[in-house]
Amino acid sequence: MTAQRIALITGANQGIGYALVEGLAARWSPQDLVLLTGRDPARVTDATARAAAAATTVARVEGAQLDVTDTGAIARMAAELGERYGGIDVVVSNAIARMTPDLPQEEQADEFIDVANGATHAMLRSFGPTVRPGGRLIVVASSLGTLGNLDERLHPLLENASLEAVESLVESWRTAVHAGTAQDLGWPKWINVPSKVAQVAAVRAVARERRGTDLPDGTLVAAVCPGLVDTATSRPWFADFSRARTPAQAAAPLLDFILAEPIDPATYGELVRDGKVLPWHSGSPADPNVTPANR
Ligand SMILES: NC(=O)c1ccc[n+]([C@@H]2O[C@H](COP(=O)([O-])OP(=O)(O)OC[C@H]3O[C@@H](n4cnc5c(N)ncnc54)[C@H](OP(=O)(O)O)[C@@H]3O)[C@@H](O)[C@H]2O)c1
């Protein structure tokens, strides 16, 4: 990593993204820059002021509006930052759209899939070439993101899939969600599960292509799982938060992993929780009709 390091985190005005900004700003040096991005300018301004004023903050923190459903804006920001700074050291694609158990999943699917999956594809594509040698390209996924969490009929579609194939599968799943046929095809009812598996599949696809140049450079592409964290996104879906982490508690092991030098090649392209790889084929499908809220 370079003397002046740059990090960009999406969906960072609250929750885990915000905690990553604060944590990184505490660990980095005064000449380094952490870019806090989010979709709403006022929330970005407020969160940036809070992070910049935090007692632990050492690095510079700046805010920038980035609605990740605007893939053109993602591409423009990647190009602009690449031009201005010559590259980026740490990129974390973290944003998620909140869903409520009170509305049918299909009514919430489009925004959810656009933010979680469309944006992941765009972030990987646009920021991939901008990450400096030795940098980090990270997607915040979940332990639900392993292939084993899906019905076996779906495995061949995601095993060794290219980024284009993952994108096209996400679109056919979206169509099936709207047509009411997704569960007949083996997709779980809770759309968070296929979405997370597809995020990890997208990371694996990009990592497969870059591995040969990234590993000698010490560049890391990976998906990470923060564990259960008490945030606005998780609150409506789980009854018991007694063992949940705070966003700051979740951010600490994520940053330990992201900033570790040298990178562990065994974690390259994988889904990692608390520094350990969650094997791609692990997990088992839940009852396809069950969501955590109706369990
Ligand atoms: N919480 C958990 O237990 C848990 C577990 C496993 C994985 N994760 C993952 O951790 C990540 C962060 O989740 P969280 O729990 O921290 O959620 P959160 O507290 O609800 O934060 C989500 C963030 O994403 C932003 N966002 C929503 N739509 C956006 C858009 N179109 N463009 C840009 N930003 C947008 C939100 O902005 P607004 O404030 O403007 O809405 C907010 O800043 C997600 O990928 C999630 O799947 C969380």
The ligand as an SDF file (V2000), in Angstrom:
LIG
                    3D

 48 52  0  0  0  0  0  0  0  0999 V2000
  -26.5700   -6.6850   10.0730 N   0  0  0  0  0  0  0  0  0  0  0  0
  -26.2820   -7.9720    9.9700 C   0  0  0  0  0  0  0  0  0  0  0  0
  -26.5880   -8.7980   10.8450 O   0  0  0  0  0  0  0  0  0  0  0  0
  -25.5710   -8.4660    8.7340 C   0  0  0  0  0  0  0  0  0  0  0  0
  -25.2640   -9.8330    8.6690 C   0  0  0  0  0  0  0  0  0  0  0  0
  -24.6220  -10.3120    7.5320 C   0  0  0  0  0  0  0  0  0  0  0  0
  -24.2810   -9.4430    6.5190 C   0  0  0  0  0  0  0  0  0  0  0  0
  -24.6060   -8.1220    6.6120 N   0  0  0  0  0  0  0  0  0  0  0  0
  -24.2440   -7.2480    5.5030 C   0  0  0  0  0  0  0  0  0  0  0  0
  -23.5740   -6.0870    5.9510 O   0  0  0  0  0  0  0  0  0  0  0  0
  -23.7920   -5.0180    5.0000 C   0  0  0  0  0  0  0  0  0  0  0  0
  -24.2030   -3.7650    5.7330 C   0  0  0  0  0  0  0  0  0  0  0  0
  -25.4360   -4.0200    6.3760 O   0  0  0  0  0  0  0  0  0  0  0  0
  -25.9090   -3.2730    7.7000 P   0  0  0  0  0  0  0  0  0  0  0  0
  -26.5040   -4.3180    8.5780 O   0  0  0  0  0  0  0  0  0  0  0  0
  -24.8160   -2.4200    8.2080 O   0  0  0  0  0  0  0  0  0  0  0  0
  -27.0960   -2.3870    7.1130 O   0  0  0  0  0  0  0  0  0  0  0  0
  -27.6070   -0.9040    7.4950 P   0  0  0  0  0  0  0  0  0  0  0  0
  -27.1520   -0.5010    8.8480 O   0  0  0  0  0  0  0  0  0  0  0  0
  -29.0650   -0.9040    7.2140 O   0  0  0  0  0  0  0  0  0  0  0  0
  -26.8490    0.0030    6.4300 O   0  0  0  0  0  0  0  0  0  0  0  0
  -27.1080   -0.1260    5.0730 C   0  0  0  0  0  0  0  0  0  0  0  0
  -26.4570    1.0300    4.3680 C   0  0  0  0  0  0  0  0  0  0  0  0
  -26.6590    0.8840    2.9420 O   0  0  0  0  0  0  0  0  0  0  0  0
  -27.1360    2.1260    2.4680 C   0  0  0  0  0  0  0  0  0  0  0  0
  -27.8780    2.0480    1.2090 N   0  0  0  0  0  0  0  0  0  0  0  0
  -29.1230    1.5800    0.9710 C   0  0  0  0  0  0  0  0  0  0  0  0
  -29.4540    1.7530   -0.3210 N   0  0  0  0  0  0  0  0  0  0  0  0
  -28.3880    2.3630   -0.9110 C   0  0  0  0  0  0  0  0  0  0  0  0
  -28.1330    2.8370   -2.2190 C   0  0  0  0  0  0  0  0  0  0  0  0
  -29.0430    2.7010   -3.2140 N   0  0  0  0  0  0  0  0  0  0  0  0
  -26.9380    3.4270   -2.4790 N   0  0  0  0  0  0  0  0  0  0  0  0
  -26.0190    3.5690   -1.4930 C   0  0  0  0  0  0  0  0  0  0  0  0
  -26.2150    3.1610   -0.2270 N   0  0  0  0  0  0  0  0  0  0  0  0
  -27.3880    2.5640    0.0550 C   0  0  0  0  0  0  0  0  0  0  0  0
  -27.9790    2.6650    3.6010 C   0  0  0  0  0  0  0  0  0  0  0  0
  -28.2120    4.0630    3.3910 O   0  0  0  0  0  0  0  0  0  0  0  0
  -29.4830    4.8220    4.0730 P   0  0  0  0  0  0  0  0  0  0  0  0
  -29.0820    5.0960    5.4770 O   0  0  0  0  0  0  0  0  0  0  0  0
  -29.5980    6.0350    3.2260 O   0  0  0  0  0  0  0  0  0  0  0  0
  -30.6470    3.8910    3.9840 O   0  0  0  0  0  0  0  0  0  0  0  0
  -27.0650    2.3790    4.7660 C   0  0  0  0  0  0  0  0  0  0  0  0
  -26.0400    3.3210    4.8660 O   0  0  0  0  0  0  0  0  0  0  0  0
  -24.8220   -5.5310    4.0090 C   0  0  0  0  0  0  0  0  0  0  0  0
  -24.1810   -5.9910    2.8560 O   0  0  0  0  0  0  0  0  0  0  0  0
  -25.4510   -6.6980    4.7740 C   0  0  0  0  0  0  0  0  0  0  0  0
  -26.0270   -7.6910    3.9320 O   0  0  0  0  0  0  0  0  0  0  0  0
  -25.2430   -7.6110    7.6960 C   0  0  0  0  0  0  0  0  0  0  0  0
  1  2  1  0
  2  3  2  0
  2  4  1  0
  4  5  1  0
  4 48  2  0
  5  6  2  0
  6  7  1  0
  7  8  2  0
  8  9  1  0
  8 48  1  0
  9 10  1  0
  9 46  1  0
 10 11  1  0
 11 12  1  0
 11 44  1  0
 12 13  1  0
 13 14  1  0
 14 15  2  0
 14 16  1  0
 14 17  1  0
 17 18  1  0
 18 19  2  0
 18 20  1  0
 18 21  1  0
 21 22  1  0
 22 23  1  0
 23 24  1  0
 23 42  1  0
 24 25  1  0
 25 26  1  0
 25 36  1  0
 26 27  1  0
 26 35  1  0
 27 28  2  0
 28 29  1  0
 29 30  1  0
 29 35  2  0
 30 31  1  0
 30 32  2  0
 32 33  1  0
 33 34  2  0
 34 35  1  0
 36 37  1  0
 36 42  1  0
 37 38  1  0
 38 39  2  0
 38 40  1  0
 38 41  1  0
 42 43  1  0
 44 45  1  0
 44 46  1  0
 46 47  1  0
M  CHG  2   8   1  16  -1
M  END
$$$$
